Amino acid sequence: MNWICLLIFALFSIAAVVKDIRELMIPDWTIIAGSAALLAYQALFARGLIVQGLLGAALSPLLFYAVRRITNFGMGLGDVKYSILCGLCAGANLAFLSYAAASLICALYFASKYLLDKKTGKKNGRKAKIPFAPFMAAGIIAVCTAVRASSFV
Protein backbone atom coordinates (compact mmCIF):
# COMPACT_ATOMS: atom_id res chain seq x y z
CA MET A 1 0.00 0.00 0.00
CA ASN A 2 1.25 3.46 -0.77
CA TRP A 3 -0.21 6.95 -0.68
CA ILE A 4 -1.09 7.01 -4.38
CA CYS A 5 -3.02 3.72 -4.13
CA LEU A 6 -4.87 5.13 -1.14
CA LEU A 7 -5.64 8.34 -3.04
CA ILE A 8 -6.99 6.39 -6.04
CA PHE A 9 -9.10 4.29 -3.67
CA ALA A 10 -10.43 7.39 -1.89
CA LEU A 11 -11.36 9.14 -5.14
CA PHE A 12 -13.45 6.24 -6.40
CA SER A 13 -14.84 5.52 -2.94
CA ILE A 14 -16.37 8.99 -2.60
CA ALA A 15 -19.01 8.23 -5.23
CA ALA A 16 -19.61 4.75 -3.82
CA VAL A 17 -20.00 6.01 -0.26
CA VAL A 18 -22.31 8.90 -1.16
CA LYS A 19 -24.54 6.66 -3.28
CA ASP A 20 -24.60 3.97 -0.57
CA ILE A 21 -25.63 6.48 2.10
CA ARG A 22 -28.33 8.03 -0.09
CA GLU A 23 -29.74 4.98 -1.86
CA LEU A 24 -28.19 1.88 -0.25
CA MET A 25 -26.59 1.06 -3.59
CA ILE A 26 -22.99 1.06 -4.80
CA PRO A 27 -22.56 1.80 -8.52
CA ASP A 28 -20.64 -0.87 -10.40
CA TRP A 29 -18.72 1.77 -12.34
CA THR A 30 -16.96 2.92 -9.14
CA ILE A 31 -15.74 -0.61 -8.49
CA ILE A 32 -14.75 -1.35 -12.10
CA ALA A 33 -13.07 1.99 -12.81
CA GLY A 34 -11.42 2.14 -9.38
CA SER A 35 -10.09 -1.41 -9.72
CA ALA A 36 -8.81 -0.70 -13.23
CA ALA A 37 -7.08 2.48 -12.05
CA LEU A 38 -5.47 0.70 -9.09
CA LEU A 39 -4.35 -2.24 -11.24
CA ALA A 40 -2.91 0.08 -13.87
CA TYR A 41 -1.01 2.11 -11.27
CA GLN A 42 0.29 -1.01 -9.53
CA ALA A 43 1.31 -2.65 -12.81
CA LEU A 44 3.15 0.44 -14.02
CA PHE A 45 4.60 1.99 -10.88
CA ALA A 46 4.21 -0.31 -7.86
CA ARG A 47 4.75 -3.87 -9.00
CA GLY A 48 5.56 -4.98 -5.46
CA LEU A 49 1.95 -4.29 -4.46
CA ILE A 50 0.16 -6.14 -7.22
CA VAL A 51 0.34 -9.68 -5.79
CA GLN A 52 -0.98 -8.62 -2.37
CA GLY A 53 -3.60 -6.46 -4.08
CA LEU A 54 -4.85 -9.27 -6.30
CA LEU A 55 -4.89 -11.65 -3.35
CA GLY A 56 -6.91 -9.13 -1.32
CA ALA A 57 -9.26 -8.59 -4.25
CA ALA A 58 -9.80 -12.34 -4.59
CA LEU A 59 -10.26 -13.18 -0.89
CA SER A 60 -12.30 -10.17 0.26
CA PRO A 61 -15.46 -10.96 -1.70
CA LEU A 62 -15.34 -14.53 -0.40
CA LEU A 63 -15.50 -13.22 3.17
CA PHE A 64 -18.28 -10.75 2.43
CA TYR A 65 -20.27 -13.29 0.42
CA ALA A 66 -20.05 -15.68 3.37
CA VAL A 67 -21.34 -12.89 5.64
CA ARG A 68 -24.11 -12.22 3.13
CA ARG A 69 -25.17 -15.87 3.20
CA ILE A 70 -24.88 -16.24 6.99
CA THR A 71 -27.02 -13.14 7.56
CA ASN A 72 -29.69 -14.42 5.17
CA PHE A 73 -28.77 -11.82 2.54
CA GLY A 74 -28.68 -9.02 5.12
CA MET A 75 -25.58 -7.62 3.45
CA GLY A 76 -26.03 -6.23 -0.02
CA LEU A 77 -24.26 -7.56 -3.08
CA GLY A 78 -22.82 -4.07 -3.62
CA ASP A 79 -20.80 -4.44 -0.41
CA VAL A 80 -19.51 -7.81 -1.61
CA LYS A 81 -18.42 -6.26 -4.92
CA TYR A 82 -17.01 -3.13 -3.22
CA SER A 83 -14.75 -5.39 -1.15
CA ILE A 84 -12.87 -6.16 -4.39
CA LEU A 85 -11.78 -2.52 -4.62
CA CYS A 86 -11.00 -2.46 -0.89
CA GLY A 87 -8.91 -5.64 -1.09
CA LEU A 88 -7.07 -4.41 -4.15
CA CYS A 89 -6.11 -1.21 -2.35
CA ALA A 90 -5.18 -2.65 1.05
CA GLY A 91 -3.82 -5.99 -0.09
CA ALA A 92 -4.54 -9.27 1.66
CA ASN A 93 -2.14 -8.40 4.46
CA LEU A 94 -4.15 -5.32 5.56
CA ALA A 95 -7.63 -5.90 4.16
CA PHE A 96 -8.93 -8.12 6.93
CA LEU A 97 -7.55 -5.86 9.66
CA SER A 98 -9.29 -3.00 7.84
CA TYR A 99 -12.59 -4.92 7.84
CA ALA A 100 -12.25 -5.48 11.58
CA ALA A 101 -11.69 -1.74 12.00
CA ALA A 102 -14.71 -1.05 9.76
CA SER A 103 -16.88 -3.32 11.88
CA LEU A 104 -15.69 -1.60 15.06
CA ILE A 105 -16.36 1.86 13.62
CA CYS A 106 -19.81 0.72 12.49
CA ALA A 107 -20.61 -0.79 15.90
CA LEU A 108 -19.51 2.37 17.71
CA TYR A 109 -21.54 4.57 15.37
CA PHE A 110 -24.73 2.56 15.74
CA ALA A 111 -24.30 2.10 19.50
CA SER A 112 -24.05 5.87 19.92
CA LYS A 113 -26.98 6.35 17.52
CA TYR A 114 -29.03 3.84 19.53
CA LEU A 115 -28.25 5.63 22.80
CA LEU A 116 -29.08 9.01 21.28
CA ASP A 117 -32.34 7.68 19.81
CA LYS A 118 -33.23 6.13 23.15
CA LYS A 119 -32.58 9.43 24.91
CA THR A 120 -34.68 11.42 22.42
CA GLY A 121 -37.45 8.81 22.27
CA LYS A 122 -36.98 7.85 18.60
CA LYS A 123 -37.92 4.33 17.61
CA ASN A 124 -35.71 2.62 15.06
CA GLY A 125 -36.16 -1.06 14.46
CA ARG A 126 -33.36 -3.59 14.50
CA LYS A 127 -34.04 -4.30 10.84
CA ALA A 128 -32.81 -0.87 9.74
CA LYS A 129 -30.68 -1.06 6.61
CA ILE A 130 -27.06 -0.06 7.11
CA PRO A 131 -24.92 1.44 4.35
CA PHE A 132 -21.69 -0.43 5.06
CA ALA A 133 -19.48 1.08 2.31
CA PRO A 134 -18.73 4.23 4.37
CA PHE A 135 -17.43 2.04 7.20
CA MET A 136 -15.43 -0.15 4.82
CA ALA A 137 -13.82 2.93 3.28
CA ALA A 138 -13.10 4.40 6.71
CA GLY A 139 -11.53 1.13 7.87
CA ILE A 140 -9.31 0.87 4.79
CA ILE A 141 -8.21 4.50 5.01
CA ALA A 142 -7.61 4.36 8.78
CA VAL A 143 -5.58 1.14 8.78
CA CYS A 144 -3.59 1.93 5.63
CA THR A 145 -2.82 5.44 6.87
CA ALA A 146 -1.74 4.15 10.29
CA VAL A 147 0.52 1.51 8.75
CA ARG A 148 2.00 3.93 6.24
CA ALA A 149 2.50 6.65 8.86
CA SER A 150 4.18 4.20 11.24
CA SER A 151 6.80 3.49 8.58
CA PHE A 152 8.00 7.10 8.95
CA VAL A 153 8.69 6.69 12.66
CORKA-V769048 format. One line per field, one symbol per residue. phi: phi as a letter, one per 30 degrees, with the letter a starting at -180 (. if undefined). burial: + if it has 16 or more other ideal C-beta (glycine too) atoms within 10 Angstrom, else -. A space follows every 50 residues. Layout:
phi=???
burial=???
//
This chain:
phi=.bddedddeddddeddddddddbhbcddddddddddddddddddbbddcd dddddddddedddddddedddhidcdddddddddddddddiddcdddddd ddddddddddddddddddddidcbddcddcddeedddddddddddddddd ddd
burial=+---++-+++-++--++-++-----++--++-+++-++--++------++ -++++++--++--++-++------++-+++++++++++++++-++++++- ++--++-----------------------+++++++++++++++------ ---
//
